[in-house]
Amino acid sequence: MPTFNQIRAFLSQKTIGIAGAGGLGSNCAESLLRCGAGKLIVADFDRVSDANLNRQFYFHDQIGEKKVEALRDNLLRINPFASLQMHFSKVDPDNLKLLFSTCDVVVEAFDSASEKLMLIEEMALQLPDIPVVAASGLGGWGEADSLKVIRSGNLFICGDEYSEVTENRPPLAPKVRIVSNLQADVVLEILLKDFK
């Protein structure tokens, strides 16, 4: 088994895309950076709000900031030498290839089902050789033993696939962070599969 320093050196040569910098994306980025990810490309068009603080990797004094800028600042506190390419933009079919074509793997970290589907479908059409690690089913709390990873070709889906986020099943830090860390772990599995 490789040592952490060997893993970190290997991962430093990899590029990971993250579509969305909310609960899934911000926490996944934190975990990947702590593991030694070399370059992160993150795209999001939202700003930090008070409602985000119950599950996202932001702080009260960052309310109102662009998420990608606040996330960059937080990640650089972990590793000031990290290569972070942050885009304050909405990911859509027209810019997806431009944003993520240099990535070894892309993490889907959107809130809405339609955006999730768009990213999965457009990645399969435009960048079919790049694995996508998505999430589905992370609302509420409890039933953590139902969280799993479903694999289909280059698509990996983390979550329970049924507990949609609703007003009565809000996204809360424990389950969101578990799923975002499942995503980070799958990214590591993909990138390290041939590393000895």
C-alpha positions in Angstrom: 0.0 0.0 0.0 1.3 3.5 -0.8 2.0 6.0 1.9 0.0 9.2 2.2 2.9 11.2 0.8 3.0 8.9 -2.3 -0.8 9.3 -2.7 -0.6 13.1 -2.4 2.3 13.2 -4.9 0.3 11.1 -7.4 -3.0 13.1 -6.9 -1.0 16.4 -7.3 -0.9 15.5 -11.0 -4.6 15.1 -11.4 -7.4 17.6 -12.3 -10.8 17.3 -10.7 -13.9 19.3 -11.9 -16.7 20.2 -9.5 -20.0 21.5 -10.9 -21.6 23.4 -8.1 -20.1 24.8 -4.9 -22.9 24.2 -2.4 -23.3 21.5 0.2 -21.9 18.7 -2.0 -19.4 20.7 -4.0 -17.8 22.7 -1.2 -17.5 19.8 1.2 -16.2 17.4 -1.5 -13.6 20.0 -2.6 -12.4 20.3 1.0 -12.0 16.5 1.4 -10.2 16.2 -2.0 -7.8 19.0 -1.2 -7.0 17.5 2.2 -6.1 14.3 0.3 -3.7 16.1 -2.0 -5.8 16.9 -5.1 -3.5 18.8 -7.5 -6.0 21.0 -9.3 -9.6 21.8 -8.8 -11.8 23.4 -11.4 -15.0 24.6 -9.7 -18.0 26.4 -11.3 -20.9 28.0 -9.5 -23.0 31.1 -10.0 -24.4 31.5 -6.5 -23.5 33.6 -3.5 -23.2 32.5 0.1 -26.4 33.0 2.2 -27.3 32.4 5.8 -29.4 29.4 4.8 -26.2 27.7 3.4 -24.4 27.7 6.7 -26.2 24.6 8.0 -24.4 22.3 5.5 -21.9 24.1 3.3 -18.1 24.8 3.8 -18.6 28.6 4.4 -18.7 30.9 7.4 -21.0 33.7 8.6 -18.6 36.5 7.6 -18.7 35.2 4.0 -22.4 35.8 3.6 -23.0 37.7 0.3 -19.7 36.6 -1.3 -19.6 34.6 -4.5 -19.4 30.9 -3.4 -16.4 30.2 -5.7 -14.4 33.1 -4.2 -15.3 32.2 -0.6 -14.5 28.5 -1.3 -11.2 29.5 -2.8 -10.3 31.5 0.3 -11.3 28.6 2.6 -9.4 26.0 0.5 -6.3 28.1 0.4 -6.3 28.1 4.2 -5.9 24.3 4.0 -3.3 24.4 1.3 -2.0 27.8 0.2 -0.2 26.2 -2.8 -3.3 24.6 -4.2 -4.1 25.1 -7.9 -7.7 26.4 -7.9 -9.5 27.5 -11.0 -12.8 29.1 -9.9 -15.5 30.1 -12.4 -18.4 32.3 -11.3 -20.7 30.9 -13.9 -23.7 28.6 -14.4 -22.7 25.3 -16.0 -24.7 24.7 -19.2 -24.3 22.6 -22.4 -22.5 25.5 -24.1 -19.7 26.0 -21.6 -19.4 22.5 -20.1 -16.7 21.3 -22.5 -14.7 24.5 -22.0 -14.8 24.1 -18.2 -14.2 20.4 -17.8 -12.4 19.0 -20.8 -9.0 18.9 -19.0 -10.4 17.0 -16.0 -9.6 13.5 -15.0 -13.0 13.2 -13.3 -16.0 15.5 -12.7 -18.2 15.8 -9.6 -21.8 16.7 -10.1 -22.9 18.8 -7.1 -26.1 20.6 -8.1 -29.3 21.0 -6.1 -31.9 20.6 -8.8 -32.7 17.3 -10.6 -32.9 19.0 -14.0 -29.4 20.4 -13.6 -28.1 17.0 -12.4 -29.6 15.3 -15.5 -28.3 18.0 -17.8 -24.7 17.6 -16.5 -24.8 13.7 -16.7 -26.3 13.8 -20.2 -24.0 16.5 -21.6 -20.9 14.9 -20.1 -21.9 11.6 -21.8 -22.4 13.4 -25.1 -19.5 15.9 -25.0 -16.9 14.3 -22.8 -17.8 10.6 -22.6 -14.3 9.4 -21.5 -14.4 11.5 -18.3 -16.0 9.7 -15.3 -18.9 11.6 -13.5 -19.5 11.2 -9.8 -23.1 12.4 -9.1 -25.4 12.4 -6.1 -29.0 11.5 -5.6 -31.0 11.1 -2.3 -29.5 13.0 0.6 -32.5 14.8 2.2 -33.2 14.7 5.9 -31.4 12.7 8.5 -30.9 9.1 9.6 -30.8 5.9 7.6 -27.2 6.5 6.8 -26.8 2.8 6.2 -28.9 3.2 3.1 -26.3 5.4 1.4 -24.4 3.7 -1.3 -22.6 4.0 -4.7 -24.3 2.8 -7.9 -22.0 2.4 -10.9 -22.9 2.3 -14.5 -20.0 2.7 -16.9 -18.4 6.1 -16.4 -21.3 7.2 -14.1 -21.2 6.8 -10.3 -24.2 7.9 -8.2 -23.8 8.4 -4.4 -26.8 8.6 -2.1 -29.8 6.5 -1.4 -31.6 7.5 -4.6 -35.0 8.2 -2.9 -34.8 10.7 -0.1 -35.3 13.9 -2.1 -34.7 17.2 -0.5 -38.1 18.8 0.4 -39.3 21.3 3.0 -40.0 18.5 5.4 -36.7 16.7 4.5 -34.2 19.5 4.3 -30.6 19.1 3.4 -28.7 18.9 6.7 -24.9 18.8 7.4 -24.5 15.2 8.5 -26.1 13.5 5.5 -24.9 16.1 3.0 -21.3 15.7 4.2 -21.6 11.9 4.2 -22.7 11.9 0.6 -20.1 14.6 -0.4 -17.4 12.4 1.2 -18.7 9.4 -0.6 -18.3 11.4 -3.8 -14.7 12.3 -2.8 -14.0 8.7 -1.9 -15.2 7.5 -5.3 -13.1 10.2 -7.0 -10.1 8.8 -5.2 -11.0 5.3 -6.1 -11.2 6.3 -9.8 -7.9 8.2 -9.8 -6.0 5.7 -7.7 -7.3 2.5 -9.3 -4.0 1.9 -11.1 -1.7 3.4 -8.5 0.4 0.9 -6.7 
